[in-house]
Amino acid sequence: MKNAERSVDVQAFIDSQRFSPFQWAILVLCFLVVAADGFDTAAVGFIAPSLVLEWGVTRASLGPVMSAALVGLGIGAVAAGPCADRVGRKTVLVLSVFFFGAWSFAAAHASSIESLTVLRFFTGLGLGAAMPNAVTLMSEYAPARIRAVVVNAMFCGFSCGLAIGGVASAWLIPHFGWPGVLVAGGVGPIVLTVLLILLLPESVQFMVARQGADARIARILRRIAPLGRFDGCRFVSAESQASRKGQSAPGLVLSSRYRFGTLMLWLAYFMGLLIYYLLTNWLPTLFRDTGFTGQNAALMTSLFPLGGVLGNLCVGWVMDRFNGGRVIAFTYVLVAALVLLVGRGVGHQIWLGALIFVTGTVVTSAVTSMSALAASFYPTRGRATGVAWMLGVGRIGGVAGALVGAALMSMGWQFGAVFGLLAVPALIAALGLYVMTKRAMREEPTQDEAGATVAAQLGH
């Protein structure tokens, strides 16, 4: 009994340590998961022209194929969160990566629009389950002082996956045809699954919440701090104790304590993805309608995602130093101001190009940073569910963005009017996050919630 009573709070311990090589390895693995997610999410867009030529179908007939993965993404995200909060982040992450890799590989052998649509739906289920669990696991291994920038750095993998997909497709399709892209999108995740099984640890916070894994927790913490001495220690987590009341993860996310914040996160993420997907899908058409050539329209559109990596890191860095909710709310206000400016800058190509680049940077970083905010908002018991459900609801915003864009185009809306309208969802997102943060900061911590108050989770 000499050391049996010594307790170690695992999150406080992680917060007190430098970011170790072991945590860098976790970041790299999660980055690769998100990169594979980005590659496979965009795969159909890369192969669509080849499908039209080889199968003799119209572009319109590819609509179900394009949307099937998005539908699967939403369902996969909603289902995976509660599973991860019950059986573990690593387990669900490994299964989901293998799942979307296997179905992508199977899709390479599709012989009709119908079969490809079904296989892309199943691929989407795995893709939707992977992202929220990568976010949750990474956030639980990142020290609080740098959590937002670490999670946002992990999210840069999505942009890298998109870029790699474009480059790889340009080489694979001429040599192996369109199936080569889907084979690459299947083999990569399957190989990555082996690395995840061998190298990725389970979340120590999850293991504390489940209890009975002190020896495993000690081995993991020694990899973060090799000089640490944990013999006979009992591992605890203040936020896990605060949220351990027999409540299910979905029940916690929708409880009176978290319900308002949950709805505001959903609202803000929905609006953010509505803006992002409307612009990424319809910018080329909008530029063509204003008199740009096809080449210049493509060039202007390519400026939109270029600044995403830098924006993610910058906003994450600021979130780690100031109130995260207010930082993202201010970022959405910047989005509103920028889309209004873009709508007025059509006549000046250099000025317009600069505005498109900055707007893309700010929109991308606002949307990406929402995952870091959600991971900080929920306690361990409901974190995977909370993050996953926000991402799932956000996918509906992405679909809505594409549909709203199509409706505006059919009504003959012009460039400036479309961009002016986008200021509305940006301001709605900003208002939702501001109200959420203000309400959270007013709440007084109760004794049993000392380690997991919403006010502490949203800011510093």
C-alpha positions as CSV (number, residue, x, y, z in Angstrom):
1,M,0.0,0.0,0.0
2,K,3.0,2.3,0.0
3,N,2.4,3.7,-3.5
4,A,-1.0,2.2,-4.2
5,E,-2.7,5.5,-3.2
6,R,-0.7,7.7,-5.5
7,S,-2.9,9.0,-8.3
8,V,-1.9,10.4,-11.6
9,D,-4.3,12.5,-13.6
10,V,-3.4,11.4,-17.2
11,Q,-4.6,14.7,-18.9
12,A,-2.7,16.8,-16.4
13,F,0.4,14.6,-17.0
14,I,0.1,15.0,-20.8
15,D,-0.4,18.7,-20.4
16,S,2.8,19.1,-18.3
17,Q,5.1,17.3,-20.8
18,R,6.7,18.4,-23.9
19,F,5.3,17.1,-27.2
20,S,7.3,13.9,-27.4
21,P,8.5,11.8,-30.4
22,F,5.8,9.3,-29.5
23,Q,3.1,12.0,-29.8
24,W,4.7,13.1,-33.1
25,A,4.3,9.5,-34.3
26,I,0.6,9.6,-33.4
27,L,0.2,12.9,-35.3
28,V,1.9,11.5,-38.4
29,L,-0.4,8.4,-38.3
30,C,-3.6,10.5,-37.9
31,F,-2.3,12.9,-40.6
32,L,-2.0,9.8,-42.9
33,V,-5.5,8.7,-42.1
34,V,-6.9,12.1,-43.0
35,A,-4.8,12.2,-46.1
36,A,-6.2,8.8,-47.2
37,D,-9.6,10.2,-46.4
38,G,-9.1,13.2,-48.6
39,F,-7.8,11.0,-51.5
40,D,-10.7,8.6,-51.4
41,T,-13.3,11.3,-50.9
42,A,-12.3,13.1,-54.1
43,A,-11.5,10.0,-56.1
44,V,-14.8,10.0,-58.1
45,G,-14.2,13.6,-59.1
46,F,-10.8,12.5,-60.6
47,I,-12.2,9.6,-62.5
48,A,-15.5,11.2,-63.7
49,P,-14.3,12.3,-67.1
50,S,-12.9,8.8,-67.8
51,L,-16.2,7.2,-66.8
52,V,-18.1,9.4,-69.1
53,L,-15.8,8.4,-72.1
54,E,-15.5,4.7,-71.2
55,W,-19.1,3.9,-70.2
56,G,-20.7,6.4,-72.6
57,V,-22.8,8.0,-69.9
58,T,-23.8,11.6,-69.3
59,R,-22.3,13.8,-66.6
60,A,-25.7,14.1,-65.0
61,S,-26.0,10.4,-64.6
62,L,-22.9,10.5,-62.4
63,G,-24.8,12.5,-59.8
64,P,-25.8,9.5,-57.7
65,V,-22.2,8.3,-57.7
66,M,-20.9,11.7,-56.6
67,S,-23.5,12.0,-53.8
68,A,-23.4,8.3,-52.6
69,A,-20.1,8.8,-50.7
70,L,-21.4,12.0,-49.1
71,V,-24.5,10.2,-47.8
72,G,-22.3,7.4,-46.5
73,L,-20.0,9.9,-44.9
74,G,-22.9,11.4,-42.9
75,I,-24.2,8.0,-41.7
76,G,-20.8,6.7,-40.9
77,A,-20.0,9.7,-38.8
78,V,-23.2,9.6,-36.8
79,A,-22.9,5.8,-36.2
80,A,-19.1,5.7,-35.4
81,G,-19.1,8.2,-32.5
82,P,-21.2,6.2,-30.0
83,C,-19.3,3.1,-31.1
84,A,-15.9,4.7,-30.4
85,D,-17.1,6.0,-27.0
86,R,-18.1,2.4,-26.1
87,V,-15.3,0.2,-27.6
88,G,-12.4,2.6,-28.1
89,R,-11.1,5.2,-30.5
90,K,-8.3,3.0,-31.9
91,T,-10.6,0.0,-32.6
92,V,-13.1,2.0,-34.6
93,L,-10.4,4.0,-36.4
94,V,-8.6,0.9,-37.5
95,L,-11.8,-0.8,-38.7
96,S,-13.0,2.3,-40.5
97,V,-9.7,2.8,-42.4
98,F,-9.6,-0.9,-43.4
99,F,-13.3,-0.7,-44.4
100,F,-13.0,2.3,-46.7
101,G,-9.8,0.9,-48.2
102,A,-11.4,-2.5,-49.0
103,W,-14.6,-0.9,-50.5
104,S,-12.5,1.5,-52.6
105,F,-10.6,-1.5,-53.9
106,A,-13.8,-3.3,-54.7
107,A,-15.2,-0.2,-56.5
108,A,-12.3,-0.4,-58.9
109,H,-14.0,-3.5,-60.3
110,A,-17.5,-1.9,-60.7
111,S,-19.0,-2.4,-64.2
112,S,-22.0,-0.1,-64.0
113,I,-23.2,3.2,-62.5
114,E,-25.5,1.3,-60.1
115,S,-22.8,-1.0,-58.7
116,L,-20.3,1.9,-58.4
117,T,-22.9,4.0,-56.6
118,V,-23.5,1.2,-54.0
119,L,-19.7,0.6,-53.5
120,R,-19.1,4.3,-53.1
121,F,-21.8,4.5,-50.4
122,F,-20.0,1.7,-48.5
123,T,-16.7,3.5,-49.0
124,G,-18.3,6.6,-47.5
125,L,-19.4,4.8,-44.4
126,G,-15.8,4.1,-43.6
127,L,-14.6,7.6,-44.5
128,G,-17.3,9.1,-42.2
129,A,-16.2,6.9,-39.3
130,A,-12.5,7.6,-39.7
131,M,-12.3,11.4,-39.5
132,P,-14.0,12.0,-36.1
133,N,-12.0,9.2,-34.4
134,A,-8.7,10.6,-35.7
135,V,-9.7,14.0,-34.4
136,T,-10.7,12.6,-31.0
137,L,-7.6,10.4,-30.5
138,M,-5.3,13.2,-31.5
139,S,-6.9,15.7,-29.3
140,E,-6.6,13.3,-26.3
141,Y,-2.9,13.0,-26.8
142,A,-2.2,16.7,-27.4
143,P,-1.2,18.9,-24.5
144,A,-4.0,21.5,-23.9
145,R,-1.6,24.4,-24.6
146,I,-1.1,23.3,-28.3
147,R,-4.2,21.1,-28.8
148,A,-5.9,23.3,-31.4
149,V,-2.8,23.8,-33.6
150,V,-2.0,20.0,-33.4
151,V,-5.5,19.0,-34.5
152,N,-5.5,21.6,-37.2
153,A,-2.1,20.4,-38.4
154,M,-3.5,16.9,-38.6
155,F,-6.4,18.2,-40.7
156,C,-3.9,19.6,-43.2
157,G,-3.6,15.9,-44.3
158,F,-7.0,16.3,-46.1
159,S,-5.7,19.0,-48.4
160,C,-2.5,17.0,-49.0
161,G,-4.6,13.9,-49.9
162,L,-6.6,16.0,-52.4
163,A,-3.4,17.3,-54.0
164,I,-1.8,13.8,-54.1
165,G,-5.0,12.5,-55.6
166,G,-4.9,15.0,-58.4
167,V,-1.2,14.3,-59.2
168,A,-1.6,10.5,-58.9
169,S,-4.7,10.5,-61.1
170,A,-2.8,12.4,-63.8
171,W,-0.3,9.5,-64.0
172,L,-2.5,6.5,-63.1
173,I,-5.4,7.1,-65.5
174,P,-3.2,7.1,-68.7
175,H,-1.3,4.0,-67.5
176,F,-4.0,1.9,-65.8
177,G,-7.3,3.6,-66.5
178,W,-9.7,4.9,-64.0
179,P,-9.7,1.7,-61.9
180,G,-6.0,2.5,-61.0
181,V,-7.1,5.5,-59.0
182,L,-9.6,3.4,-56.9
183,V,-7.0,0.6,-56.4
184,A,-4.5,3.2,-55.1
185,G,-7.2,4.6,-52.8
186,G,-7.8,1.0,-51.5
187,V,-4.3,-0.3,-51.2
188,G,-3.0,2.8,-49.3
189,P,-5.5,2.6,-46.4
190,I,-5.2,-1.2,-46.1
191,V,-1.4,-0.8,-45.7
192,L,-2.0,2.0,-43.3
193,T,-4.3,-0.3,-41.3
194,V,-1.3,-2.5,-40.5
195,L,0.7,0.5,-39.3
196,L,-2.2,1.6,-37.1
197,I,-2.5,-1.8,-35.5
198,L,1.2,-1.9,-34.7
199,L,2.0,1.7,-33.8
200,L,-1.2,3.5,-32.7
201,P,-2.1,3.4,-29.0
202,E,-5.6,3.6,-27.6
203,S,-6.5,6.8,-25.9
204,V,-5.3,6.8,-22.3
205,Q,-8.3,9.0,-21.3
206,F,-10.7,6.4,-22.8
207,M,-8.8,3.6,-20.9
208,V,-9.1,5.6,-17.6
209,A,-12.9,6.1,-18.2
210,R,-13.3,2.3,-18.8
211,Q,-11.1,1.4,-15.8
212,G,-8.9,-1.6,-15.3
213,A,-6.1,-0.8,-17.6
214,D,-3.5,0.8,-15.4
215,A,-0.6,-1.3,-16.6
216,R,-1.3,-0.4,-20.3
217,I,-1.7,3.3,-19.4
218,A,1.7,3.2,-17.5
219,R,3.4,1.7,-20.6
220,I,2.0,4.5,-22.8
221,L,2.9,7.3,-20.5
222,R,6.4,6.0,-20.2
223,R,6.7,6.4,-24.0
224,I,5.7,10.1,-23.5
225,A,8.0,10.6,-20.6
226,P,10.6,7.7,-20.4
227,L,11.9,8.9,-17.0
228,G,8.4,8.8,-15.4
229,R,7.9,6.4,-12.5
230,F,4.4,4.9,-12.4
231,D,4.8,1.7,-10.3
232,G,1.8,1.2,-8.2
233,C,0.0,4.3,-9.5
234,R,-3.7,4.7,-9.9
235,F,-4.6,6.6,-13.0
236,V,-7.5,9.0,-13.0
237,S,-8.9,11.8,-15.2
238,A,-10.8,14.7,-13.7
239,E,-13.1,15.1,-16.7
240,S,-13.8,11.4,-16.9
241,Q,-14.8,11.3,-13.2
242,A,-17.0,14.4,-13.8
243,S,-18.9,12.7,-16.6
244,R,-19.1,9.2,-15.2
245,K,-22.7,9.1,-14.2
246,G,-24.0,6.0,-16.1
247,Q,-25.1,8.3,-18.9
248,S,-24.6,7.0,-22.5
249,A,-22.5,9.1,-24.9
250,P,-25.4,10.2,-27.0
251,G,-27.3,11.0,-23.8
252,L,-24.4,13.1,-22.6
253,V,-24.1,15.0,-25.9
254,L,-27.8,15.9,-25.8
255,S,-28.0,16.4,-22.1
256,S,-29.1,19.8,-20.7
257,R,-25.5,20.5,-19.8
258,Y,-24.3,20.2,-23.5
259,R,-27.5,20.4,-25.6
260,F,-27.3,24.2,-26.4
261,G,-23.6,24.0,-27.3
262,T,-24.2,20.9,-29.4
263,L,-26.9,22.7,-31.4
264,M,-24.7,25.7,-31.9
265,L,-21.8,23.6,-33.1
266,W,-24.1,21.9,-35.6
267,L,-25.4,25.2,-36.8
268,A,-22.0,26.8,-37.2
269,Y,-20.5,23.7,-39.0
270,F,-23.5,23.3,-41.2
271,M,-23.2,26.9,-42.3
272,G,-19.5,26.7,-42.8
273,L,-19.7,23.7,-45.1
274,L,-22.6,25.2,-47.0
275,I,-20.3,28.1,-47.9
276,Y,-17.3,25.9,-48.6
277,Y,-19.0,23.4,-50.9
278,L,-21.1,26.0,-52.7
279,L,-17.9,27.8,-53.6
280,T,-15.8,24.7,-54.4
281,N,-18.5,23.3,-56.7
282,W,-19.7,26.5,-58.4
283,L,-16.7,28.9,-58.6
284,P,-15.7,27.8,-62.1
285,T,-19.2,28.4,-63.4
286,L,-19.5,31.8,-61.7
287,F,-16.2,32.9,-63.2
288,R,-17.2,31.7,-66.6
289,D,-20.5,33.7,-66.3
290,T,-18.6,36.9,-65.6
291,G,-16.6,36.6,-68.9
292,F,-13.5,34.6,-67.8
293,T,-12.1,32.0,-70.2
294,G,-12.2,28.4,-69.1
295,Q,-8.5,28.5,-68.4
296,N,-8.6,31.7,-66.3
297,A,-11.7,30.4,-64.5
298,A,-9.8,27.2,-63.5
299,L,-6.8,29.3,-62.4
300,M,-8.9,31.6,-60.3
301,T,-10.7,28.7,-58.7
302,S,-7.4,26.9,-57.9
303,L,-6.5,29.9,-55.7
304,F,-9.4,29.1,-53.3
305,P,-7.9,26.1,-51.5
306,L,-4.2,27.0,-51.7
307,G,-4.0,28.9,-48.3
308,G,-5.8,26.2,-46.3
309,V,-2.7,24.7,-44.7
310,L,-1.3,28.1,-43.5
311,G,-4.7,29.2,-42.4
312,N,-5.3,26.0,-40.4
313,L,-2.0,26.4,-38.5
314,C,-2.5,30.2,-37.8
315,V,-6.1,29.9,-36.5
316,G,-5.1,26.8,-34.4
317,W,-2.2,28.8,-32.9
318,V,-4.5,31.7,-32.0
319,M,-7.1,29.3,-30.5
320,D,-4.5,27.9,-28.2
321,R,-3.8,31.4,-26.8
322,F,-7.3,32.9,-26.7
323,N,-10.9,31.8,-26.3
324,G,-11.4,29.2,-29.1
325,G,-15.1,29.8,-29.7
326,R,-14.6,33.5,-30.0
327,V,-11.6,33.1,-32.3
328,I,-13.7,31.0,-34.8
329,A,-16.6,33.3,-34.4
330,F,-14.4,36.2,-35.5
331,T,-13.0,34.1,-38.3
332,Y,-16.6,33.7,-39.6
333,V,-17.1,37.4,-39.4
334,L,-14.0,37.8,-41.6
335,V,-15.6,35.3,-44.0
336,A,-18.7,37.5,-44.2
337,A,-16.6,40.6,-44.9
338,L,-14.5,38.9,-47.5
339,V,-17.3,37.4,-49.5
340,L,-18.9,40.9,-49.7
341,L,-15.6,42.3,-51.0
342,V,-15.1,39.5,-53.5
343,G,-18.6,40.2,-54.9
344,R,-17.5,43.8,-55.6
345,G,-14.1,43.0,-57.1
346,V,-15.0,41.3,-60.4
347,G,-13.5,43.9,-62.7
348,H,-9.9,43.7,-61.3
349,Q,-8.3,40.3,-61.9
350,I,-5.2,40.7,-59.6
351,W,-7.3,42.2,-56.8
352,L,-10.0,39.5,-57.3
353,G,-7.3,36.7,-57.3
354,A,-5.9,38.0,-54.0
355,L,-9.4,38.1,-52.5
356,I,-10.2,34.6,-53.6
357,F,-7.0,33.3,-52.1
358,V,-7.6,35.0,-48.7
359,T,-11.3,34.1,-48.7
360,G,-10.4,30.4,-49.3
361,T,-7.8,30.5,-46.5
362,V,-10.2,32.0,-44.0
363,V,-13.2,29.8,-45.0
364,T,-11.1,26.6,-44.9
365,S,-9.5,27.4,-41.5
366,A,-12.9,28.4,-40.0
367,V,-14.4,25.0,-41.0
368,T,-11.4,23.0,-40.1
369,S,-11.0,24.5,-36.6
370,M,-14.5,23.5,-35.7
371,S,-13.3,20.0,-35.0
372,A,-10.7,21.2,-32.5
373,L,-13.4,23.3,-30.8
374,A,-15.8,20.3,-30.6
375,A,-13.1,18.0,-29.2
376,S,-12.4,20.5,-26.5
377,F,-16.1,21.1,-25.7
378,Y,-17.0,17.5,-24.8
379,P,-15.6,15.4,-22.0
380,T,-14.0,12.0,-22.7
381,R,-17.2,10.0,-22.3
382,G,-19.0,11.7,-25.1
383,R,-16.1,13.3,-27.2
384,A,-16.1,10.9,-30.1
385,T,-19.9,11.0,-30.4
386,G,-19.9,14.8,-30.1
387,V,-17.3,15.3,-32.8
388,A,-18.7,12.7,-35.1
389,W,-22.2,14.0,-34.9
390,M,-21.1,17.5,-35.7
391,L,-19.2,16.3,-38.7
392,G,-22.2,14.2,-39.8
393,V,-24.6,17.2,-39.6
394,G,-22.0,19.3,-41.4
395,R,-22.1,16.9,-44.4
396,I,-25.7,17.8,-44.8
397,G,-24.5,21.5,-45.1
398,G,-22.1,20.4,-47.8
399,V,-24.9,18.8,-49.8
400,A,-27.1,21.8,-49.2
401,G,-24.3,24.1,-50.5
402,A,-24.1,22.2,-53.8
403,L,-27.9,22.2,-54.1
404,V,-28.3,25.9,-53.2
405,G,-25.6,26.8,-55.8
406,A,-27.5,24.8,-58.4
407,A,-30.7,26.7,-57.5
408,L,-29.0,30.1,-57.7
409,M,-27.5,29.3,-61.0
410,S,-30.9,28.2,-62.4
411,M,-32.4,31.5,-61.2
412,G,-29.7,33.4,-63.0
413,W,-28.0,34.9,-60.0
414,Q,-24.8,36.7,-60.8
415,F,-21.3,36.6,-59.2
416,G,-21.8,39.5,-56.9
417,A,-25.2,38.5,-55.7
418,V,-24.1,34.9,-54.9
419,F,-21.2,36.1,-52.9
420,G,-23.2,38.7,-51.1
421,L,-25.7,36.0,-50.1
422,L,-22.9,33.9,-48.5
423,A,-22.4,36.6,-45.9
424,V,-25.7,35.5,-44.3
425,P,-24.6,31.9,-43.3
426,A,-21.2,33.2,-42.3
427,L,-22.8,35.7,-39.8
428,I,-25.3,33.0,-38.6
429,A,-22.3,30.7,-37.8
430,A,-20.4,33.6,-36.0
431,L,-23.5,34.5,-33.9
432,G,-24.1,30.9,-32.9
433,L,-20.5,30.4,-31.7
434,Y,-20.5,33.8,-29.9
435,V,-23.7,33.0,-28.0
436,M,-22.5,29.5,-27.2
437,T,-19.2,30.8,-25.8
438,K,-20.9,33.6,-23.8
439,R,-23.4,31.2,-22.3
440,A,-20.6,28.8,-21.4
441,M,-18.5,31.4,-19.7
442,R,-21.5,32.5,-17.5
443,E,-22.0,29.0,-16.1
444,E,-20.5,28.4,-12.7
445,P,-18.5,25.1,-12.3
446,T,-20.2,22.7,-9.9
447,Q,-18.2,20.5,-7.6
448,D,-18.6,17.3,-9.5
449,E,-17.8,19.0,-12.8
450,A,-14.6,20.7,-11.7
451,G,-12.5,19.0,-14.3
452,A,-14.9,19.3,-17.3
453,T,-16.6,22.7,-17.2
454,V,-17.7,23.9,-20.6
455,A,-16.2,27.4,-19.9
456,A,-12.8,25.9,-19.3
457,Q,-13.1,23.7,-22.4
458,L,-14.0,26.6,-24.7
459,G,-11.2,29.0,-23.7
460,H,-8.4,29.7,-21.4
